[in-house]
Structures are given as C-alpha cells and as structure tokens.
C-alpha cells in the first residue's frame, strides 16, 4: 500500500493502535494450555511469510533491529516489508 511521502509517524498515525482483550478465565484448561503454543506458531508463520514475500525482507528487518530504527521498523512490520515504505527502498 502506497501512502505518498509521509513520515513514519504520519504513516503510523493512519493506523491507530488498539488493544483487543478477552476473558480467558472461561476457557477450559486444555484450551488455556494451548494458547502459548498457538501464539508461538503464529510468530513462526509471520517469519515464514516475511521470508517468502521477498527474500530481502529478513535482512532488511535485521538491519532495522540492529540500527534501533523503531519507528521505521514498526512501519516495516505493518507492511510486512519495505514496499510502500520509501524510507527503505
């Protein structure tokens, strides 16, 4: 998604953060025990998707993490890559 010549802050402001909550106390014990494993699997799928979308994604993301570019990293993670992010291309 291309949003023009916006700063990372302006891009992030277009997609306000929100918190999604749920009452997990009503879950059966087995479901509660499965949740951490499901979250771990979801993170693994995120990384797999990132590497499959474009082979340079992992290297670019690692560079952003190493440089401490938190705002640009957040934009990168939002777009799942540098596309739509002129700060990276």
SULSULGI-V88930 format. One record per residue. RES is the residue in one letter. BURIAL is b if it has 24 or more other C-alpha atoms within 12 Angstrom, else e. Layout:
RES,BURIAL + RES,BURIAL
This chain:
X,e + X,e + X,e + X,e + X,e + X,e + X,e + X,b + X,e + X,e + X,b + X,e + X,e + X,e + X,e + X,e + X,e + X,e + X,e + X,e + X,e + X,e + X,e + X,e + X,e + X,e + X,e + X,e + X,e + X,e + X,e + X,e + X,e + X,e + X,e + X,e + X,e + X,e + X,e + X,e + X,e + X,e + X,e + X,e + X,e + X,e + X,e + X,e + X,e + X,b + X,e + X,e + X,e + X,e + X,e + X,e + X,b + X,b + X,e + X,b + X,b + X,e + X,e + X,b + X,e + X,e + X,e + X,e + X,e + X,e + X,e + X,b + X,b + X,b + X,b + X,b + X,b + X,b + X,b + X,b + X,b + X,b + X,e + X,b + X,b + X,e + X,e + X,e + X,e
